[in-house]
Amino acid sequence: MKTDNQLTEALKNIDKLLTMNPDSSFYHQQQGVLLGLLGKHKNAKQALEKSASLDENNLQTLIHLARIDAVEGNVNQAIERIQVK
């Protein structure tokens, strides 16, 4: 498992990439994943929702959003996200 320092460093790198390419669904997805691993679920969800808005067919993003829904206790919403696609 990565340490918080490694995750934070990776997040800094993704943030830099996002300044160069703010319309990258993949970079927003990666930002969301890193934020989630750091326990920042609200920010992670925002990044993942941005990713989904940029590419509604990004299934990895939808899976991560569903996982956050489940962690937040919104199991039905998590199931709906997965079933939509």
Long-range contacts (C-beta under 8 A, 24 or more apart in sequence): 2-37, 4-38, 7-34, 7-37, 7-38, 8-38, 10-34, 11-35, 11-38, 23-54, 24-54, 25-51, 25-52, 25-54, 25-55, 25-58, 25-61, 26-51, 26-58, 28-54, 28-61, 29-58, 29-60, 29-61, 29-64, 32-61, 32-64, 33-64, 36-64, 36-67, 36-68, 41-68, 41-71, 41-72, 44-68, 57-85, 59-85
